[in-house]
């Protein structure tokens, strides 16, 4: 309609009509309500513009809202206003009749349109967690050569809205060992606002590519980007351009279509293109209404070793270093502290530093990651560390380039014999030298080839600081892999040469082929150190709970072995058995894995709970089908409950129910619920369902004629009102055992109805015909 299309102009006209002070005059001074049109584009941008001495003034916010960019160091008035004269190369025209200000500016004086490659994430729901507990267990029983052995690993996890307390332990019992070892005891709290996680108890201290983390007990504060799965931490390429007329825009990354959108006349930008680690090419195809195409290509390179500009991460730990992990429950030594810090200085430069200290050693250093144009990433580090009597240095240098055509890189980390860090001070040996050189490239239509050279030297010292062992390895490997031209098969061959231990050199060949959707056949052979082995394996995998998986293995050569295994994953745990026969005799191993979970007073036997879970509650309604991400996961039990054990923490999880399974006498406000659970926690998801006390009433007058359409019925005891429909039908809920109804009919006196109501589960009642008697 004309009014809708010209609404902004009509709005300004009406305001000017009733507010004479806003009538325009080039000589006047005052505030004007104008529709600001930039380069001919009308976006209904009505602004309150100040006019002084024939010039127009905007606030900084109005400049932004109008898509305008002022020149560098603009002249700002005392009242904070900026004249349009501060836009270089601009001109403007005032249409007093249309109440519009037409501004023409160069393209570089416009703010580019932001065209996103994906929808912006919704406002974050607060992280959710109820109070509950999880007990994960993994037990194994083995009988071999007439002897029995068993082991069990377990985790007890308590959680609430504040945090998670977890404790892990293992128990091993056989003819030689009878031992129980505590692994970790940690209380964890996470804060979305600061993106930080606090750990109290056992943890692994922060580390960088050129440091060696150690296990500690104490307190840790660390930046946790996992709290924001939507946050892209490394810089990604963007592309910009401009169009003179409305045009369609298509973006391709490495030949794969990623985005389609529309661009209005003027400049535009596409930021945060969906690319992964490495390099490639972005292509942008612009097509206007006449079908003309313009194609632009952009080479890019990005790496997840970099941080976005001004993004930073910090980790700080204080406590004691743990020794003999998994062998001893409580072996801690002295006091220690460490800290790591990383910051994106620019999209092409990230700086980092690390410091650690104890009563035995102090070590500190810094590193940098530099994006070399679209070629690759160059990294370097330098650290100094040692005791008060003796210290040394360590330096690192690496380069990596990961593109489809040719990927290669090297990394060198070298420390002199006097360099000590926390790991070395507590029995892990000095770092020595670590060198790795790699290269990989595809062979057109014939597979890919990869080469890796690796060298490592570690010095171990005894309690008297004398070298007790020097371990050095140097290997060169080459792997060729390809898809075979039959039955979707895949094959590979690997050649390995060990420069230190020639007996470890060898040749490895493998072949795999699917049989249907669940079964895979694999064959392999290896020749190493003068011995050879061949194996044939058939695996049948389970796709969903309730499926059975099995495997068969035949191995011949220097060592022979036959095995058969069977596993069944139910809704309450995984059970398995494996039988083996070899040179040492026969052995049988059985396993049982699962969890016992508690939430809201309900206890369930479930599969292992690694992350988060949910308990769906439909307020006692059984047989209601539940969906997770639009995938059916089961139906509620006789108590109206269903357990879902594989939610994604800190992400939006979409749960829904089938509304067709809900009885007619039940009120359902919504059939979908979105939740964002905390890590390793449980959430009680209650669907807003409640039993209604409703019925359809059929109303007639004293002559048994239906009450006229549009009459008003009022439930006297609750004052609820409802219109009467066709055939005298109306509906009320919240009915009581004895109810009275008043009906107001145009042109007639009010009439009244008394009726009784008795609820019937699972059905919607129709009561009547009820005679409405006047004056009663």
N, C-alpha and C positions, 0 to 999 in steps of 0.2 A: 504494500500500500504506500501511497505517496507520503502519508504522515509518518509511517515507520521508517521509510528510506531517508527522510529528511528530519528525523527526530532531533539531532543535535542543533540544526539550524533553527527549527521551530522553538526549541527550548531557549536558545539565546534570544530569539525574537520576543518571546513572551516575557522573559526577564527584563529585557530592555524596555518593553512596553509599560510594565508596571514599576520599573525603577528608572526614572528619567535621568538619574545621575550617571547612568552608564551609557547614555547616548554618545556616539562616537564623534570626535572632532579632532582634527590634526593639531589644532592649537590648544586643545584642552589638556588637562593633566588629571589622571585618576586611574582607577582600576577598571579594566574592561574584561568582560567574559567573551572570549573568542574561540572559535574552532580553529586550531592551528593545523595547517596543511603543509607538509614538507615534500618538496619535489613532486607535487601533484597527487600525493597519496593521502586520502582522507581516512583516518583511523578513529574518527569520533573523539578527537583529542581536545576537549574543551578545557582551556586554561584561564585562570585569572591573571591577565597580563597588565603590567604597569606601563602607562604611556606618560612620558615626560618630554616636553619640547620636541614633539614629533618623532621621538625614538621610543622603541619598545624594549622593556626590561623583563628578564626571566630570573627566577631563582635557579640554583644549581639543580634542584630536584626537577623543575620544569624543563630544563635543558635535557636531562636524562629521559624524562617521560616523553619528550618530543623527538627523541632519537638524535639529538644534536650534540656536537663536540665543539667546545670553545677552543680558541687558540691557546697555546701554552702561555702561562702567566697572564690570564685575562685581567682586565681592569674591573675591580669589584667596588661597587658603591658602598657608602657607609652603612646602608640598610641591607647589605648582602646581595643586592641585585646585580645582574650582569646584562649589559646591553647586547643586542643582536649584532652590533658593530664588531664584537669580539669573535665573530665567525668569519674566518678569512674567505674572501671570494663570494660572500653571500649577498642576496638581494631579497627584498620583500615587498609585498603589495597588500594593502588593506581594502577589503571589500566591505564597505559599511552596510550595504543592504543585506548582504548574506551573513554579517557578523562573523567574518572569517579573515584570518591572517595567512596569506600565502607566502611561504618562505622557500627560496631556491638556494641550495648550498651545493658545493662540490661533494663528490662521493666520499672523500677522505674526512669530511666534516660530519658524517653520519655515523651513528653507532650501528655496527653490523647486526642483522637479525641473527638470533641464536637458534639454530636448527639442531635439535638433539637427535641422537641416533636411537634413543630409547625413551620411554616415558619416565619422568622423574619419579623416584620412589615416593610412596605416600608418607605422610607424617608418621614418625616412628611411634608405634604403640609402646607403652612401657613394658619392659621385660616382665614376664609373668612366672611365678613359681608358688606352688602351695607347699605345705609342710608334709614331708614324707620320708621314706627310706627305700634304698635299693641294696640288695645283697646279691652280687654276682658271684658265680662259682664255676670252676672248670676242674673237673676231677678226671683222673686217668688211672686205670688199673691194668697192670701188665703181668703176664705169666710167661716166663721164658727160661728154657733149660731147667725146668723144675723149680724155679725160684719165683717168688712173688714180689712185686714192688708196686707202690702206689704213690701218687702225688696229687695235691689239690692246691689251686691258687684261688684266692677269694678277695673280694672287695666289699667293704661295708661303706655305704654312702648315705649320709643324712643331709637333708636340704630343707631350706625354707626361703622366705622372700629376701633374707639378708645375704646368704651365702651357702657354700657347700663344704661339708666336712667329710673327708674320705680317708680310708685306711686300707692298705693292701698288705697281704701276707701270703707266703707259700709254705707248704708242708711236704716234706719228702721222707719216705720210709721204704727201705729195702734192707738187704742183708748186710750192708756196709754203713748206711747212713740212716739216722733217725733224727731229723732236724726240722725246726720251724723257724722261719726268718721273716721278720717284718720288713716290708719294702718301703712304703711311703705313708706318712701321716700328714695331711695338709688341710688347712682351712682356707678357702678361696672366696674373695669378694670382688665383684666387678662393678665398675661405674661407667655408664654410657657417656655421661657428660664430659668426662675427662679422657675417656677411652683408656682407662687404666685398670689393671687387675692387681690385687694385693694377695700374696700368698704367705701364710704363716705355717711353718713346719718344714717339711722336706720339699726341695725343689732343685732344678738345674739352673745354674746362674746364667746370666745373659752372655751371649757370645757373638762375635763377628766372624767373617770368613778367615781371618788371620789370628784368631784366638782359639783356645781350647776350653770349652765349658767343663765345669766340675759339678758334682752333686754337693749340696750344702743343706744345712738346717738353720733356720732363723726366720728372717722376714725378707720378702721381695716385693718391690713395686715395679711394674713393667707396663709399658704402653702395649695395648692389645688391640690391633687393628681388626681382629676377628669379631669384635663387638659391633663393627659396622661392615657387614658383608657387601653393602652397596658402595663402599668407599674404594675408589681406585687409587692405590698408593703410589704407583709409578706413573711418570708422565707418558701420555699417549698423544699421537699426532692429531692435528686439526687441519682443516682445509678451508680456504676462504675464496670468495669471488664476488661478482656483482652481476645483476641482470637489469635490463632496461624495461622489460615487460614481465608480467606474471609468467612464471616458468615452473616446470616440474624438475625435480632434482633426484638423481639416483646415484648412490655411492656403492662402489665395489671395492673390496679389500682382497687382494691377491686373487682376483677373478670371481670372488663369491659375493653375491648381492647382499648388502647389509642394511640398506635404508632407502625409502622413498618418501619424499615430502614435497611441499610447495614453497616457493620463494617469491616474495613480493618484490617489486622493483626497488633497487638499491643494493647496498652491500650486504653480505651475509657471511656467517661463520658456522662451521660444523666442528664442534670440539669433542674431545674424548671419543674418538673413533674406536670401535670394538676390535682392537688388535691384541695379539698375544705377544709373548716375549720373542724378539727377533726382528727381522727386517722383511721388507716386501714393497708392494706398490699399491697406492690408493688411486682409483679412477673415479672421476666425477663426470657424469653425463647430464648436461643441461639441455632441456628441450622446451621451446616456447610453443604458443598456441598454433603457430603456422607449421610446426613439425621440424623446424630447423634444430640441429644438434650441435652442441659444442662439447668436446671431450677434453678434459684436463687430467694429467697424470702427476702423481707425487710419490717420490721415493721416500721411505721412512725407515727408521730403526728405533727400537725401544727396548728397554731391559728392566726386569723387575728388581735388579740390584740398585736401581735409582729410586729416589723419592721425589714426589712432586714438589715444586717450589714452595718453600715455607712450611712444608709438612715435616714433622719431627717425631722421633721416638726416643724414649728414655727408659732405662732400666737401672735399678739400684738394689743391691743385696747386701745384707749384713748377717753374719752368723758364724758357723763353723763348717769346715770341709768334711765331707763324709768319705770314709774309706771302706773297702771290702764290701761294696754294695752287692746285695743278693747272696752274700756269704755270712754276713753278720748283721744283727738287727740294730745295734747301737755302737758304731765305731766312728767317733768324731774327734777331730784334732784341732785344738787351738781356736783362735778367733780369726775371721777373714771378712773382707768386704770387697765388692766389685761394683763397677758402674759402666754403662755403655750409653753412648749418645750418637744419634744420626740426625742429619738435617739436610733437606733439599735446598741448596743454595740457589740453584737455577734449574730449569728443566733439563739441562745438560750436565749438571754438576751436583754431586752429593758428597758431603763430608761426614766423617765418623771418627769417634775416639773411644778408647777403652782404658780403664784403670782398675787394677786389682792389687790387693795387698793382704798380707798376714804377718804373723810374727817371724816367719821365715823368709819371706820374699816380697818384693814390690815390683810390679810390672805396669807399664803404661805405654800408649802409642796412639797413633792416628792413621787414618786411611782416607782414600778418596776414590771416587768412581766418576769417570769422565766419558761422556758420550761424544765420540769423534764423528761429528756430522751424521750421515746416515750409514756409516761404515761399521761401527762396532763400539764396544765399551772397553776402555783402558782403566785398570785399577792398580793402585799402589798402596803400600802400607809400610810403616816404620815403627818399631817398638823397641824399648829398652827395658831389661828386667834382670833381676838377680838378688843376691843377698847383700847385706851390708859389707861383707868382705870381698865379694866378687860379683861382677855383673857383666852382661853381654848385650848383644843387639840381635834383632831379627828384622829382615826386610822381605817384602813380598811384591811381586809384579805379575800381572795377568792381563790377558787380552782375549776377548771372545767375540766372534761374529757368527750369528745363527741365521742363515737364510736358506731358502730351498735349494738354490743352485749349488752352493758350497758353504759348508759350515766348518769352522776351524777355530782353534784357540790354544792358549797355553797358560799355565799358572805355575809360578815358582814361589815357594815360601822357604826361606833359608835362615837358620839361626846358628850362631856360633856356639861352641861348647860351653861357654859361660852364661848363656841366656837361660834364665829360669822364669817360670810362671807358676801359678798355683798348682796346675796339674803336675808339673815336674817336682815341685816341693813336696808333694804327697804321693809319690810313687809311680807316676805315669811316664817317667823318662823325659829327657829334653826333646824339643821338637825336631832337631836335626834339619834334614832337607826333605821337602816334598816337591816333586816336579811332575807335571802332567802335560802332555801334548796330544791334541786330538784333531782329527779331520774326518769329515763325512760328506758324501755327495751322492746324488742319484745317478744311476746309469740308465739312460733313456730307454724306457720300456723293458728294462732287464733287472730291476731291483736297485739296491743301494749298497755302498761300500763304506765301512768305517774303520779308521786306524786309531789306535790309542797306545801311547807310550807312557808308562808310569814308573816313577822311581821314588823310594822312600827310605830314609835313614833315621833311626831313633836310637839314642844312647840311654841306657838304663844305669843307674848308680845305686850303690849299696848305702847303708847307714853311715859309712865313713866317708862318703862323697868320692869314692873311687869308682871308676867305670867297671861295671860288672858284666854288661852285655851290650853288644853292638849289633843291631838288627838292620839289615839292608836288603831291599828287594828292588829289582829292575825288570820290568816285563814289557813286551811288545806284542800287541794283539791286532789281528785283522779279521773283520767279520763281514761276510757277504750274505745278504738276505734278499729273497725275492718271492713273489707270488708265482706259483706254478700254473701252467696253462691247462689244468684239469681239476675238476671237482673242488674248486675253491681251496686248493692246498697251498701250503706255505713251507718254505725250506730255508735253511741257513747252513753256513760252514764257518767255523772260527779256527784260526791258526794262532797259537800262543807260544811265545818263546820267553823263557825265564833266564836272564843273563847270569843269575847267581846260583840257581839250582836247576841244572839242565834236566833233571828227572821230572821237573814240573812242566816242561814243554810238551805240547801235544796238539792234536787235531780233534775237533768236535764237530759232528754233523747232526743235524736234526731235521725232522719232517713232521708236519701235522696236517690233519685233514678232518673236516667236520662230517659227521654222519647224522643228518637231520639237524634239528635246532638245539638239541640238548647233549648230543654225544660227540666226543672228540677223540680221534685216534692219533697217537704220537709215537714216533720211532726216533731213536737217537743212538749214536755210537761215538765212542771216544777212544783215542789212543794216546796214552800219556805215560812217560816213565817206563817204557817197555811193556806195559800191560794194556789190555783193551777190554771194553765192556760194551755190550749192546742191550738195548731195552726196548720193549714194546708196552705201551700203556693205553688203556681205554678208559675214559672218564665220562660218566653220565651225570650231569649237574642238575640240581634242584632249582626250579625257577621261582617257586612260591612255597609258602608254608603248606605242609601236607604232602609235598613231593618227596620222593625217595631218590637219593643220589648213591652211586656206586662207582668203584674203580677196580680194574684188574691190571696187574703188572707182571711182566716176565722179563727177568734180567739174566743174561748169560755172559760168559767171558771169564776174566780173572776172578770174579766173585759172582756166584749164581744166587738168585732169589726169586721166589714167586710170592705174590701177595694178592689178597682180595679184601676189599673194604666195602662197608655199607653204612650209610648215615640217613637218619630220618629227622627232619626238622618240623616239630609240631608247634602249636601255639604256646606251649608251656615249656619248651626246651628242646635241645638237640641231643640225640642219642646215636652212638656209632660203635662199630666193631671193626677191627682190622686183624686179619690172619696172615702171618708170614711164615715162610719155610725157606731156610737157607742152609749154608754149610754148618752153622752152629746149632741147628735144630729148629724146632717150631716155637712160635711165640704167638700169643693172643693179647690184643690190647683193646680195651673197651673205654669209651669216653662218655661223659655226661656233662653238658654245659647248659647253663640257664641262669635264671634270676628269680628271687622272691622280692616282690615290690609291695609297698604299702603307701596308700594315699587316701586321705579323708576317711580313715577307719576301714578301708577295704584292702584285702590282701589277695595278691594274684601270683600264680606261678607263670613266668613268662620266659621268653628268650633273653639272652644277654642284653642288658641295657648299657650301651656305650655312651650315648649322649642324653637326649631328652625324651620324654614320653608324655602321653596324655591319657586321662580317663574320661571318656564321654559318658555323660549322665543325661538320660532323657526322662527323668522324674518318674521312674518306675515303669515306663512303657517298654515292653519287650518286643523283639522282632522288628525293630526299626533299623533299616539299612543305613550304614554310615559310610561316608566317602572321605577320602584323604586326597586332596588335589584332584578331585573328580574321579578318583579310582576307588571302587568298592573295597572296603577292608573288613567287612563283616556286619553282623547284626547284633543288637543289644541283647543281653541275657535276660533271665526272668526278673532280675532286679533293675532292668533298664540301664545296664552298664556295658561298656565295651572298652577294652584296653588297646591302645595304639602305642607301639614301642619304638618308633623310628622317626621322631620329629627332628627338624633342623633347628638347632639353637641359634638365637639372635636373628632369625629370619622369620618372615611372615609365613605361617602354615595355615592353609585353607582347609577347614573341616566343614562338612555339611551332612544333612540327613535327607532321606527320601520323604518328602511331604505326603506322598500317596500312602505311606505306611502309618501315618498318624490317624487315629480314629476321628470320626466326624464330631464327637462331643468333646474334643480337646482343642484348646486354643494354642496356636503356634505363632509367636510373634515374628520369628525369622528362622529359616532353615539353614543358614550359614553362619559360621563363627570363624574369625581370624584371630590367631594367637601368635605371640612371639615369646617362646619359652627361654628361660635362662639356660646356660650350659649345665648339663648333667643334673637337670631338675625335672620335676613332674608338674603338670598343670591339670587341674580339674575343670573340665569344659562342660558347663551346664547349659543345655539348650532351653530357652524360655518357653517351657511347656507347662500348662496347668489345665486341670479338669474344669470344664465349664458346666454350669447348671442352666442350660439354655433349652429353649423349645420354640417351635414355630406355632403360632396361635392362629386359628381360623375363626374370624369374628363375623357374626350375622346379627341382624336386628330382630325385633320381635316377630317380624313376618318371614323370618328365615332367609332374608335377602342379604347378600354380602355387604358389609360396611363399605361405603364409597371409597374409591381410590383417593389418596391424599389426606384422609382424616388423620388426626393426631391421637396416638394411644400413649397413656402415661401410667407407668407402674407405680401405684401409690406408695407402697412401702419403701421403695428406693428412689422415687422421683425420676427414674429413667424414662426417656421418651423415645418413640419410634413412629415412623410414618406407616400408614396402612397401604399395602400394595394391592395388586390385582386379586380378585376373588376374596377380598377381606383378609389377606394373609399379612402377618407381621411377625417379627422375631424379637425375643428378649432373652438375655442371659442373667445370671445372678438371681435366679428364681428361688423362692423359698417354698416350704411345704404348702402354705396357704397364701394365696396372693389375690390382690384386688386391682382391677384395671379400670381406668377412666378413659373414655373415648370422646374426643371433641369432633363434631361433624358440622360442617358449614350449613347454616340455615336450620339446624335442629338443636334441641336441647341435648346436653351431655348425657351419655348413658354409661352404665357400669357393668362389670363382669367379675364374678367371684369364681376362682378355679383352684384346683389342687395340682401339685407337681411332685412326681416321684422320679428321681434320676434313673436312667438305664444306661449302663456302661457300654460304650462302643457304638451307640446309635444316637441319632438326632431325632427327638420326638416331635410329633405333630399333635397338638391338642385342639380338639374342637369337632364340630362347630360349637362355639360358645355364644350364647345368646346375650346380647348387650341390651340391658333393660334401662329405660330412661328413668331418671330421678331416684334410683335405688343406691 
